[in-house]
């Protein structure tokens, strides 16, 4: 039922209420039982147990657990303990980093007013907002939070701040008498007030037509509940990689076991060899390293003013192909600012942003002293005097803010730029009477003493078309001159020009009297006025947003503006920011209603601005983009953004102006509310994914090399060169430190000048596959050559031969870690020691190898032998083979 299409009488009749007496107490109690409490239902939360179990769903982790169980079963207790320990550490890291469960619905509940003023049994009473029921009559005053969805039945100069629900940057004027057509957009419903919005001006009464989940806020809450968390691109790829590795591991283990049996080897020995191969095939440290690297990325993002709440969201940012950005407070400052003045027949530009009273005035690009322009100075005075807002300086935070209507706040700020404060103006020219603003007249008039010697003056501000028509004179060259047709045409042309630039325009006029009039009514006072001028204001774009959008273009990322504002305003801002170039790149909410989801999916690729949209529209836009294979980041700060934030691949909320709902729904929070910060976060995400590829390549090439070493030794009917405990030490300890260092590699210079990677592109792509093949073959050759040399040199001494093979493999790994720092650039191009963390990591890993070789208590555990200088000469001779092969492979691929 669309209540905004009903007359007041019909609405009251349908809800069996009474405009003057409201509901009876008994009837209200009955309705409370029928409709339920006026609060939002809280969705089920994930328990700690379910969050712990979620950490063990990864296919690779499951294989590790199975491997540890088998190791324990066959007596390899130390292997089992080490493997299960790393799995537990990984799970703890994941839970700790991801932190608290989402609290979006709790925050929605907090936005509801704790108490409300209602008329019951003919008496005005205050009741808990949770006990309000459909049919109640609610009384509204400035400062109140609307407690439920209302059909207004009275309004006097009523303005409601609806930015958190609709995205509109200025308070909406309400008119109870309106009866609207069906399908009126949410932001155009002048006869309605919605739960959670704020009364900024005037007063009114409303008939409750919806409570709890039946409100617009409730619909948003239900939408949040219906969206299930989706796997991130990295999750999908790591799961896919884990499955491939697991299947390959089982196949190779089975093959080796079968070959061994055919060769007549002992069944238990071959079973242990198969377990050894399983250990070799699985990069045990990979899940933990991914978790740690993502956690380190989260910490780096904090330094760049972005808080990431979920580990895997870090990488998703790097895959982003589209950023859907809310306009108000995200691309713009959410602070109305006067940017143009028309006075004395001239157009002045005003600099400065937000509510800080700092700025200058320019005429034809030349800065001027505002005191030299009498008409403009008068206009600034009128703006400061004919306003009820106030400007406050928060010295602790170094910011300015306003109390009251944002439009009037912009006028107070404008006066401040002319060195006039509201307090100073009121002290010099005290207000002695007024005619308040109302939405029918669209004007406000105040009376002041002493402005023109001993005379009384009235100042009127309001809608330009109305005020200009009531002016018979114009203030020009310090005199009140008759308003000629030519002058009227010039003023109207200027007004049209301002409006076409998406400026909100106000006109200012005055009238003088010998004494204050006896009759102060609009009909008597607001006529025969002298036009002083016009101001044009806008919620200005953030100065750094245009630059950030240009970086997005270079990075192959589309920026789409989604706003509750009108098409003209949205297009003007989008054009200034470089988001849109043509008007046909703008689509309004009513157009969205007329096309199907399939049609939207076709058209969404060309649209850059969506104007006058509802929360449902935002979700449809995100879903259409995702249907086309885009990785979508949605930024926003309002309650109206929450469903789309949750539906997007990555939700990004503003930290300062963002509502609690938006913050708790999003995966990323920008602490400085700066659109440019998301671009920095995207860059960080790309760096992290690039580094993940580097250490996945590093670990997998080692593991494939280990498989080949064990497999070929079985095929050649040799004793296995590496023991399970040695492979486990290599995978968990020796390789982990260089892999972590790879995860901290700096950005490559062109990382934000390439298109986003294909969302379906696996981590293990063709290029990485070639690199792994080259490196693993080189490792295998190096280790088997070293093993064969040692086996012969020491007359078949298996302990020494295995120790030399073990040392060659580890040393080769540590040297080639430097080469793994880039997939495209050679060591000479990136510098041998430019990653200091890598230097420390490889030195630490090498020292651990020395301990294993030379500490007597460790030698029996690892079946190791203290190598001589001559042995180390052989190790060094063979261990440089992989790094040389890797560097030559890069050069060959570069030339193609």
C-alpha positions in Angstrom: 0.0 0.0 0.0 1.5 3.3 -1.1 0.5 5.7 1.6 1.9 8.8 -0.2 -0.9 8.4 -2.8 -3.6 8.6 -0.2 -5.3 11.7 1.2 -5.0 12.4 4.9 -8.7 11.5 5.4 -8.3 8.2 3.6 -5.1 7.3 5.5 -6.6 8.1 8.9 -9.8 6.1 8.0 -7.8 3.1 6.7 -6.0 2.9 10.0 -9.1 3.6 12.2 -7.4 6.5 13.9 -8.3 10.0 14.9 -6.4 13.1 13.9 -7.0 15.0 17.1 -7.4 12.2 19.7 -5.0 9.6 18.3 -5.5 6.0 19.4 -6.9 4.9 22.7 -4.5 3.2 25.2 -6.4 -0.1 25.0 -6.4 -0.1 21.2 -2.7 0.8 21.1 -2.0 -2.3 23.3 -4.0 -4.5 21.0 -2.2 -3.3 18.0 1.2 -3.8 19.7 0.3 -7.4 20.1 -0.9 -7.6 16.5 2.0 -5.8 14.8 4.8 -6.4 17.3 7.4 -4.1 18.8 8.7 -1.2 16.7 12.2 -2.5 16.4 14.2 -4.4 13.8 14.7 -8.1 14.0 18.2 -9.2 14.6 19.6 -11.8 12.3 21.3 -14.9 13.6 25.0 -14.4 14.5 27.8 -16.8 13.7 28.9 -18.6 16.9 32.5 -18.8 17.9 32.4 -22.6 17.1 31.1 -22.0 13.6 33.8 -19.3 13.0 36.5 -21.8 14.2 35.1 -24.6 11.9 35.1 -22.2 9.0 38.9 -21.9 9.3 39.2 -25.7 8.6 37.0 -25.9 5.5 39.9 -25.2 3.1 40.7 -28.3 1.0 44.5 -27.8 1.5 44.0 -27.6 5.3 41.9 -30.8 5.2 44.6 -32.6 3.4 47.1 -31.4 5.9 45.0 -32.7 8.8 44.6 -36.1 7.0 48.4 -36.2 6.5 49.1 -35.5 10.2 46.7 -38.3 11.2 48.4 -40.7 8.8 51.8 -39.6 10.1 50.8 -40.2 13.7 49.3 -43.6 12.7 52.6 -44.8 11.1 54.7 -43.6 14.1 55.9 -40.3 12.7 54.7 -38.4 15.7 56.9 -35.3 15.3 55.7 -34.8 11.7 52.1 -35.1 12.9 52.6 -32.6 15.7 54.3 -30.0 13.5 51.6 -30.2 10.8 48.7 -30.0 13.1 50.4 -27.1 15.0 50.7 -25.0 11.8 47.0 -25.7 11.0 45.9 -24.4 14.5 48.2 -21.3 14.3 46.6 -20.5 10.9 43.1 -20.8 12.3 43.9 -18.6 15.3 45.4 -15.9 13.1 42.3 -15.9 10.8 39.9 -15.5 13.7 41.9 -12.9 15.6 42.4 -10.7 12.5 38.8 -10.8 11.3 37.6 -9.8 14.7 34.0 -9.2 15.6 30.9 -10.4 13.7 28.9 -7.9 11.8 26.6 -5.6 13.8 24.7 -3.9 11.0 21.2 -4.7 12.5 22.2 -3.6 16.0 23.3 -0.3 14.5 20.0 0.1 12.7 18.2 -0.5 16.0 20.3 2.2 17.6 19.2 4.7 15.0 15.6 4.5 16.2 14.6 7.2 18.6 14.4 5.8 22.2 11.3 7.9 22.9 8.6 9.6 20.9 5.8 12.1 21.5 2.4 10.7 20.5 -1.2 11.7 21.0 -3.2 9.0 22.9 -6.7 9.4 24.4 -6.5 13.0 23.2 -3.4 13.8 25.4 0.2 14.5 24.3 2.4 11.9 25.9 5.9 10.5 25.6 6.3 6.8 25.1 9.1 4.4 24.2 9.5 4.4 20.5 9.4 0.6 20.5 5.7 0.8 21.7 4.5 2.9 18.7 1.9 1.2 16.5 0.3 1.9 13.1 -2.4 4.5 13.7 -0.5 6.5 16.3 -0.3 10.2 15.8 3.3 11.4 16.3 4.3 15.0 17.1 7.5 16.1 15.4 9.8 19.0 16.4 13.3 20.2 15.3 16.0 17.8 16.6 13.7 14.8 16.8 14.6 11.5 15.2 11.5 10.2 13.3 10.5 7.0 15.2 8.5 5.2 12.5 7.3 5.6 8.9 4.7 8.4 8.9 2.1 9.9 6.5 2.3 13.6 7.5 -1.0 15.1 8.5 0.4 18.6 9.5 3.6 20.5 8.7 4.9 23.9 9.3 8.2 24.9 7.6 9.1 21.2 8.1 12.5 20.1 6.8 13.9 16.6 7.3 17.5 15.4 6.8 17.2 12.2 4.8 20.8 11.9 3.5 21.4 8.6 5.3 18.3 7.1 3.6 18.2 8.7 0.2 21.6 10.2 -0.3 20.2 13.7 -0.9 22.7 16.3 0.4 20.2 18.9 1.7 17.2 18.6 4.0 14.0 17.9 2.2 11.0 20.3 2.5 7.9 18.5 3.5 4.3 19.3 2.7 1.5 17.3 4.3 -1.1 18.5 1.9 0.4 16.8 -1.2 -1.1 13.7 -2.7 1.4 12.0 -5.0 1.3 9.7 -8.0 2.3 6.1 -7.7 6.0 5.2 -8.2 7.2 8.6 -6.8 10.9 8.1 -5.8 11.7 7.9 -2.1 13.4 11.3 -2.1 10.4 13.0 -3.7 7.7 11.9 -1.2 7.1 15.2 0.4 4.1 14.0 2.4 6.1 11.3 4.2 8.6 11.0 7.0 10.8 7.9 7.5 12.2 6.1 10.5 15.7 7.1 11.4 15.7 10.5 9.6 16.2 13.8 11.5 14.0 16.9 11.8 16.2 19.9 11.1 13.6 22.7 10.9 10.0 23.4 11.7 7.4 21.1 13.2 4.7 18.7 12.2 2.5 15.7 13.0 2.4 12.3 11.3 0.2 9.2 11.2 2.2 6.0 11.8 1.8 3.8 8.8 4.7 1.4 9.3 6.7 0.1 12.3 9.6 -2.3 12.7 10.4 -4.4 9.7 7.5 -2.7 7.8 9.4 0.6 7.6 11.8 1.6 4.8 14.6 1.1 7.4 13.2 -2.4 8.0 13.3 -3.2 4.3 17.0 -2.4 4.3 17.5 -4.7 7.4 15.7 -7.6 5.6 17.8 -7.0 2.5 20.9 -7.3 4.6 19.6 -10.6 6.1 19.0 -12.1 2.7 22.4 -11.6 1.3 24.8 -14.4 2.0 28.5 -13.8 2.3 30.2 -14.8 -1.0 33.7 -16.2 -1.4 36.3 -13.7 -2.5 38.2 -14.2 -5.7 41.3 -15.2 -3.7 39.3 -17.7 -1.6 38.0 -19.3 -4.8 41.5 -19.5 -6.3 43.2 -20.8 -3.2 40.4 -23.4 -2.9 40.8 -24.4 -6.5 44.6 -24.6 -6.1 44.3 -26.7 -3.0 42.0 -29.1 -4.8 44.4 -29.5 -7.8 47.3 -30.0 -5.4 45.4 -32.5 -3.4 44.3 -34.5 -6.4 47.8 -34.4 -7.9 49.2 -35.5 -4.6 47.0 -38.5 -4.4 47.7 -39.5 -8.0 51.5 -39.2 -7.7 51.5 -41.0 -4.3 49.5 -43.9 -5.7 51.7 -44.0 -8.8 54.9 -44.1 -6.7 53.5 -46.7 -4.4 52.5 -48.9 -7.4 56.0 -48.5 -9.0 57.7 -49.4 -5.8 55.6 -52.5 -5.4 56.4 -53.5 -9.0 60.1 -53.1 -8.2 59.7 -55.5 -5.3 60.3 -52.9 -2.5 59.0 -53.3 1.0 55.3 -52.4 1.4 55.9 -50.4 4.7 58.9 -48.6 3.2 56.9 -47.7 0.1 54.0 -46.5 2.3 56.3 -44.2 4.2 57.8 -43.0 0.9 54.3 -42.2 -0.3 53.7 -40.2 2.9 57.0 -38.5 2.3 55.8 -37.6 -1.2 52.5 -36.3 0.2 54.5 -34.1 2.6 56.6 -32.9 -0.4 53.5 -32.2 -2.6 51.7 -30.0 -0.1 53.1 -26.6 0.7 52.3 -26.9 4.4 53.2 -23.3 5.1 51.0 -21.8 2.3 47.8 -21.2 4.3 49.7 -19.6 7.2 51.8 -17.5 5.0 48.8 -16.2 3.0 47.1 -15.4 6.4 50.2 -13.6 7.7 50.8 -11.6 4.5 47.2 -10.5 4.3 47.4 -9.4 8.0 50.6 -7.5 7.2 48.7 -5.9 4.3 45.9 -4.9 6.7 48.5 -3.2 8.9 50.0 -1.3 5.9 46.5 -0.2 4.9 45.9 1.3 8.3 48.9 3.6 7.7 47.1 4.6 4.4 43.9 5.5 6.4 42.0 2.3 5.4 40.8 -0.2 8.0 40.2 -3.7 6.5 37.9 -5.8 8.7 38.3 -9.1 6.8 41.6 -10.6 5.7 40.6 -11.8 2.3 39.0 -8.4 1.5 42.6 -7.0 1.2 43.2 -9.0 -2.0 39.7 -8.4 -3.4 40.4 -4.7 -3.6 43.3 -5.4 -5.9 41.0 -7.2 -8.3 38.4 -4.4 -8.4 37.2 -3.5 -11.9 34.4 -1.1 -11.0 34.1 1.4 -8.1 30.4 2.3 -7.4 30.7 5.5 -5.4 28.0 7.3 -3.4 28.2 11.1 -4.2 27.3 12.8 -1.0 30.1 12.8 1.5 32.3 10.4 -0.6 33.0 12.3 -3.9 31.8 15.5 -2.4 32.3 17.1 1.0 28.6 16.9 2.2 29.0 20.6 3.1 27.1 23.1 1.1 29.4 25.9 -0.2 28.6 29.1 -2.0 30.8 29.2 -5.1 29.2 32.1 -7.1 27.6 35.5 -6.3 25.7 37.8 -8.6 25.5 41.3 -7.3 25.8 44.8 -8.8 25.5 43.3 -12.3 28.6 41.2 -11.8 29.3 37.5 -11.2 32.0 36.9 -8.5 33.6 33.5 -7.9 34.1 32.4 -4.3 36.9 30.1 -3.3 37.2 27.8 -0.2 35.6 24.5 0.6 33.2 23.4 3.3 32.2 25.4 6.4 35.6 27.0 7.1 35.2 30.8 6.7 38.4 31.1 4.7 38.3 32.0 1.0 38.6 34.8 -1.5 36.5 36.6 -4.1 37.5 36.9 -7.7 36.1 38.9 -10.6 37.3 37.8 -14.1 40.0 35.6 -12.5 41.4 38.6 -10.5 41.1 38.6 -6.7 39.2 41.5 -5.3 38.5 43.1 -1.9 34.9 42.4 -1.2 34.6 45.7 0.7 35.1 47.5 -2.7 31.9 45.8 -3.9 29.0 47.4 -2.0 26.2 45.3 -3.4 28.1 42.1 -2.8 28.9 43.2 0.7 25.2 43.9 1.4 24.4 40.5 0.0 26.8 38.8 2.4 25.2 40.8 5.3 21.7 39.6 4.3 22.9 36.0 4.1 24.3 36.2 7.7 21.4 38.1 9.2 18.5 36.3 7.4 19.6 32.8 8.7 19.0 30.8 11.8 22.0 28.5 11.5 25.2 28.9 13.5 28.8 28.2 12.7 31.1 26.5 15.3 34.9 26.1 15.4 36.0 22.8 16.8 39.5 23.9 17.8 40.4 20.5 19.2 39.9 18.8 15.8 40.7 21.9 13.7 37.3 21.7 11.9 34.3 23.9 11.3 30.7 22.7 11.6 27.2 24.1 11.5 24.1 23.7 13.6 21.0 24.1 11.6 20.1 24.0 7.9 23.1 23.4 5.6 22.0 26.0 3.2 21.9 28.7 5.9 25.2 27.3 7.1 26.7 28.0 3.7 25.5 31.6 3.9 27.0 32.1 7.4 30.3 30.8 6.1 30.1 33.2 3.1 29.6 36.1 5.5 32.7 34.9 7.4 34.8 35.0 4.2 33.8 38.7 4.1 35.1 39.1 7.7 31.6 39.2 9.2 30.4 36.8 11.9 26.8 36.0 12.7 27.3 37.3 16.3 28.9 40.5 15.1 26.1 41.1 12.6 23.3 40.4 15.1 25.0 42.7 17.6 25.3 45.5 15.1 21.9 45.0 13.3 19.6 43.3 15.8 16.7 41.3 14.6 13.4 42.9 15.8 10.9 40.7 13.9 10.5 38.1 11.3 8.3 36.2 8.9 9.5 32.5 9.1 10.2 30.4 6.1 7.5 28.1 4.8 7.4 25.7 1.9 4.4 27.4 0.3 6.0 30.9 0.0 9.5 29.5 -0.3 10.8 32.7 1.4 12.0 34.0 4.8 12.0 37.7 5.9 13.7 39.3 8.9 13.6 42.9 10.2 16.6 44.7 11.5 17.5 48.1 13.1 20.3 50.4 12.3 21.3 48.9 8.9 20.6 52.2 7.0 21.2 55.0 9.5 18.1 55.1 11.7 15.8 53.3 9.3 14.4 49.8 9.7 15.1 47.3 6.9 13.6 43.9 6.0 15.7 41.3 4.3 14.1 38.5 2.3 15.8 35.4 0.9 14.2 32.5 -1.0 13.5 30.9 -4.4 14.8 33.2 -7.2 11.8 32.8 -9.5 9.4 34.0 -6.7 11.6 36.8 -5.3 12.6 38.3 -8.7 8.9 38.6 -9.6 8.3 40.6 -6.4 11.1 43.0 -7.1 10.4 46.4 -8.6 13.9 47.8 -8.0 17.5 46.6 -8.1 20.5 47.6 -6.0 23.1 48.9 -8.5 26.0 51.3 -8.1 25.0 52.0 -4.5 21.5 53.1 -5.4 18.1 51.6 -5.7 17.2 51.8 -9.4 14.0 50.7 -11.2 14.0 47.1 -12.4 13.9 47.4 -16.2 12.9 44.5 -18.5 16.5 44.4 -19.6 17.8 44.1 -16.1 15.2 41.5 -15.1 16.2 39.4 -18.2 19.8 39.6 -17.2 19.0 38.4 -13.7 16.9 35.6 -15.0 19.6 34.6 -17.4 22.2 34.5 -14.6 19.8 32.4 -12.5 19.4 29.9 -15.4 23.1 29.8 -15.9 23.7 29.0 -12.2 21.0 26.3 -12.2 22.4 24.7 -15.4 25.7 24.3 -13.6 23.8 22.3 -10.9 24.0 25.1 -8.4 21.3 25.6 -5.7 20.3 29.3 -6.2 18.9 31.7 -3.7 17.8 35.3 -4.3 18.2 38.1 -1.8 16.1 41.3 -1.6 15.5 44.2 0.8 13.0 46.9 1.7 13.4 49.9 3.9 10.9 51.6 6.3 10.9 54.7 8.5 9.6 52.6 11.4 8.7 49.0 11.8 5.4 48.3 10.0 2.2 47.8 12.0 1.1 44.9 9.9 3.7 42.2 9.3 2.4 39.7 6.9 3.8 38.1 3.7 1.2 39.9 1.6 2.1 43.3 3.0 5.9 43.0 3.4 7.2 40.6 0.7 6.4 42.9 -2.3 7.9 46.0 -4.0 11.3 44.6 -3.0 14.7 45.7 -4.1 16.8 42.9 -5.6 20.3 42.7 -4.1 21.5 39.6 -5.9 21.9 35.8 -6.2 24.1 33.2 -4.7 24.8 29.8 -6.2 25.9 27.0 -3.9 26.8 23.3 -4.3 28.1 20.4 -2.3 31.5 20.7 -3.9 33.6 17.7 -5.1 36.6 16.7 -2.9 39.7 18.3 -4.4 41.6 15.0 -4.5 38.7 13.0 -6.0 39.3 14.0 -9.6 42.9 13.0 -9.4 42.0 9.6 -7.9 39.4 9.0 -10.6 42.1 9.7 -13.2 44.4 7.1 -11.5 41.4 4.6 -11.7 41.1 5.2 -15.4 44.8 4.5 -15.9 44.4 1.4 -13.9 41.5 0.2 -16.0 39.0 0.7 -13.2 35.6 2.3 -14.0 34.1 4.8 -11.6 30.3 4.9 -11.4 28.5 7.6 -9.3 25.3 6.5 -7.5 23.4 9.3 -5.8 20.0 10.4 -4.6 20.4 13.8 -6.2 18.7 15.0 -9.4 20.2 14.2 -12.8 21.4 17.7 -13.5 23.2 18.0 -10.2 24.7 14.5 -10.5 25.9 15.1 -14.1 27.5 18.4 -13.3 29.5 16.9 -10.4 30.4 13.8 -12.5 31.5 15.9 -15.4 33.7 18.1 -13.1 35.3 14.9 -11.6 35.9 13.3 -15.0 33.4 10.4 -14.4 31.0 11.3 -17.2 31.3 13.2 -20.4 27.8 13.1 -21.9 24.3 13.4 -20.5 23.3 10.0 -22.1 25.7 8.4 -19.6 23.3 9.3 -16.8 20.3 7.2 -15.8 17.6 8.1 -13.3 15.8 5.9 -10.8 12.5 6.1 -12.7 14.2 4.8 -15.8 15.7 2.0 -13.8 12.1 1.0 -12.8 11.1 0.6 -16.4 13.8 -1.9 -17.5 14.4 -5.5 -16.7 17.5 -6.9 -14.9 18.8 -8.3 -18.3 18.4 -4.9 -20.0 20.2 -3.2 -17.0 23.0 -5.7 -17.4 23.4 -4.6 -21.0 23.2 -0.9 -20.4 25.2 -0.7 -17.1 28.5 -1.0 -18.9 27.9 2.4 -20.6 26.3 4.3 -17.7 28.5 6.3 -15.5 26.0 8.1 -13.3 22.8 6.8 -11.6 20.7 9.6 -10.1 17.6 9.7 -7.9 18.0 6.1 -6.8 16.7 4.0 -3.9 18.5 1.3 -1.9 16.9 -1.4 -4.0 18.2 0.4 -7.2 21.8 0.3 -5.8 21.6 -3.4 -5.2 20.2 -4.0 -8.8 23.1 -1.9 -10.2 25.7 -3.9 -8.2 24.1 -7.2 -9.3 24.0 -6.2 -12.9 27.7 -5.4 -12.9 28.5 -8.6 -11.1 26.4 -10.5 -13.7 28.8 -9.0 -16.3 31.8 -10.5 -14.5 32.9 -7.2 -12.9 34.6 -7.2 -9.4 32.6 -4.4 -7.7 33.7 -2.2 -4.9 30.8 -0.1 -3.5 31.6 3.0 -1.4 29.1 4.8 0.8 28.3 6.2 4.2 24.5 6.1 4.7 22.0 3.5 5.8 20.7 3.5 2.2 24.1 2.3 1.1 24.2 -0.8 3.4 22.5 -3.4 1.2 24.6 -2.5 -1.8 27.8 -2.5 0.4 27.0 -6.0 1.5 26.0 -7.3 -2.0 29.2 -5.9 -3.6 32.4 -7.9 -3.8 34.0 -5.3 -1.5 32.0 -2.8 0.6 33.9 0.4 1.5 32.4 2.8 4.2 33.3 6.3 5.2 34.8 6.4 8.7 33.9 9.9 9.7 30.5 10.6 8.2 29.6 6.9 7.8 26.7 5.6 9.8 27.3 2.7 12.1 25.2 0.6 9.8 27.5 1.3 6.8 30.7 0.7 8.8 29.5 -2.6 10.2 28.3 -3.8 6.8 31.4 -2.9 4.9 34.7 -4.8 4.7 36.8 -1.7 4.4 36.4 1.6 6.3 38.2 4.8 5.1 39.3 6.7 8.2 39.6 10.0 6.3 36.4 9.8 4.2 38.6 10.4 1.2 37.8 8.8 -2.1 41.5 8.9 -3.0 42.1 6.5 -0.1 40.2 3.8 -1.8 42.6 4.1 -4.8 45.5 3.7 -2.4 43.8 0.7 -1.0 43.3 -0.8 -4.5 47.0 -0.3 -5.2 47.8 -2.0 -1.9 45.5 -4.9 -2.9 47.2 -5.3 -6.2 50.6 -5.3 -4.5 49.4 -8.0 -2.1 48.0 -10.2 -4.8 51.2 -9.8 -6.9 53.2 -10.8 -3.8 50.9 -13.7 -3.1 51.6 -14.9 -6.7 55.4 -14.6 -6.0 55.4 -16.7 -2.9 52.9 -19.2 -4.3 55.3 -19.6 -7.3 58.3 -19.9 -4.9 56.6 -22.5 -2.7 55.1 -24.6 -5.5 58.2 -24.7 -7.6 60.0 -26.1 -4.6 57.3 -28.6 -3.9 57.1 -29.8 -7.5 60.9 -30.1 -7.5 60.6 -32.2 -4.3 58.0 -34.5 -6.0 60.3 -34.9 -9.0 63.3 -35.6 -6.8 61.5 -38.4 -4.9 59.6 -39.7 -8.0 62.7 -39.9 -10.2 64.8 -41.5 -7.5 62.1 -44.2 -7.2 62.0 -44.6 -11.0 65.8 -44.9 -11.1 65.6 -47.4 -8.2 67.7 -45.2 -6.0 67.2 -44.8 -2.2 65.0 -41.8 -1.5 67.2 -38.7 -1.2 65.0 -36.7 1.2 63.3 -37.9 4.4 59.8 -36.8 5.5 61.1 -34.8 8.5 63.6 -33.0 6.2 60.9 -32.2 3.7 58.6 -30.9 6.5 61.5 -28.8 7.9 62.1 -27.3 4.4 58.4 -26.6 3.7 57.5 -25.2 7.1 60.6 -23.5 8.3 63.2 -22.9 5.6 60.9 -21.8 2.8 58.5 -19.9 5.1 60.8 -17.0 5.9 61.7 -16.1 2.3 58.1 -16.6 1.3 57.1 -14.1 4.0 59.7 -11.7 2.7 58.3 -12.1 -0.8 54.9 -11.1 0.7 56.5 -7.8 1.8 58.0 -6.9 -1.6 57.5 -3.3 -2.8 55.2 -2.2 -5.6 56.4 -2.7 -9.1 56.4 0.8 -10.9 53.6 0.1 -13.3 51.3 -1.7 -11.0 48.6 1.0 -11.3 49.0 1.4 -15.1 47.8 -2.1 -16.1 44.2 -3.4 -16.4 42.7 -5.4 -13.5 43.4 -9.1 -13.9 40.6 -11.3 -15.1 38.4 -12.4 -12.2 38.4 -16.0 -13.5 42.2 -16.1 -14.0 43.7 -18.7 -11.7 46.7 -18.0 -9.5 48.5 -20.8 -11.3 48.2 -19.4 -14.8 50.3 -20.2 -18.0 53.2 -17.9 -17.1 53.5 -19.2 -13.6 53.2 -22.8 -14.9 56.1 -22.2 -17.2 58.2 -20.6 -14.4 57.4 -23.5 -12.0 58.3 -26.1 -14.7 61.7 -24.4 -15.3 62.5 -23.9 -11.6 61.4 -27.3 -10.5 63.3 -29.1 -13.2 66.4 -27.0 -12.4 66.0 -27.8 -8.7 65.6 -31.5 -9.5 68.7 -31.6 -11.7 70.8 -29.7 -9.1 69.7 -31.9 -6.1 70.0 -35.2 -8.0 73.4 -34.3 -9.4 74.6 -33.3 -5.9 73.0 -36.5 -4.4 74.6 -38.7 -7.1 78.0 -37.0 -6.6 77.9 -37.5 -2.8 76.6 -41.1 -3.0 79.6 -42.0 -5.2 82.1 -39.8 -3.4 81.3 -41.4 0.0 80.9 -45.0 -1.2 77.1 -45.1 -0.8 76.9 -43.4 2.7 73.2 -42.6 2.6 73.4 -40.1 5.6 76.0 -37.9 4.0 74.4 -38.1 0.5 71.0 -37.2 1.9 72.6 -34.3 3.9 74.3 -32.9 0.8 71.0 -33.3 -1.2 69.1 -31.6 1.7 71.7 -28.7 2.0 71.8 -28.2 -1.8 68.0 -28.0 -2.0 67.8 -25.5 0.9 70.7 -23.3 -0.4 69.3 -23.3 -3.9 65.9 -22.3 -2.5 67.4 -19.4 -0.5 69.4 -18.1 -3.5 66.5 -18.4 -6.0 64.2 -16.6 -3.5 65.9 -13.3 -4.7 65.0 -14.2 -8.3 61.4 -14.9 -7.3 60.9 -11.3 -6.3 59.6 -10.4 -9.8 57.9 -12.4 -12.5 59.1 -10.1 -15.2 62.1 -8.1 -14.1 65.6 -9.7 -13.7 67.7 -9.5 -10.5 69.8 -6.8 -12.2 66.7 -4.6 -12.8 65.2 -4.9 -9.3 68.4 -4.9 -7.4 69.9 -7.8 -5.4 69.4 -6.4 -1.9 66.6 -3.8 -2.4 64.3 -6.0 -0.2 66.1 -5.9 3.1 63.5 -8.3 4.7 64.6 -10.9 2.2 68.2 -10.5 3.2 67.3 -11.1 6.9 64.9 -14.0 6.0 67.5 -15.9 3.9 70.2 -15.4 6.5 67.9 -16.7 9.3 66.9 -19.7 7.2 70.5 -20.5 6.4 71.4 -20.2 10.1 68.7 -22.7 10.9 70.2 -25.1 8.3 73.6 -24.7 10.0 72.0 -25.6 13.4 70.4 -28.7 11.9 73.8 -29.8 10.4 76.1 -29.0 13.3 74.1 -29.2 16.6 74.6 -32.7 17.8 71.2 -33.0 19.5 69.4 -32.2 16.2 71.5 -34.6 14.0 69.7 -37.8 15.0 66.3 -36.1 14.5 67.1 -34.9 11.0 69.5 -37.8 10.1 72.0 -35.1 9.2 75.8 -34.9 9.0 78.2 -32.0 9.6 79.5 -31.0 6.1 83.1 -30.2 5.4 84.4 -27.2 3.3 84.8 -29.5 0.3 81.2 -30.6 0.7 80.0 -27.0 0.8 82.0 -26.4 -2.4 79.9 -29.1 -4.1 76.7 -27.7 -2.6 77.5 -24.2 -4.0 78.4 -25.6 -7.3 75.0 -27.2 -7.8 72.7 -24.7 -6.0 73.3 -21.9 -8.5 71.7 -23.9 -11.3 68.0 -22.9 -10.4 68.6 -19.2 -10.1 70.5 -19.1 -13.5 67.7 -21.1 -15.1 65.1 -18.7 -13.7 66.8 -15.5 -14.9 67.4 -16.9 -18.4 63.7 -17.9 -18.5 62.6 -14.3 -17.7 64.8 -13.0 -20.5 63.4 -15.4 -23.0 59.8 -14.7 -22.0 60.5 -10.9 -22.2 61.6 -11.1 -25.8 58.5 -12.9 -26.9 
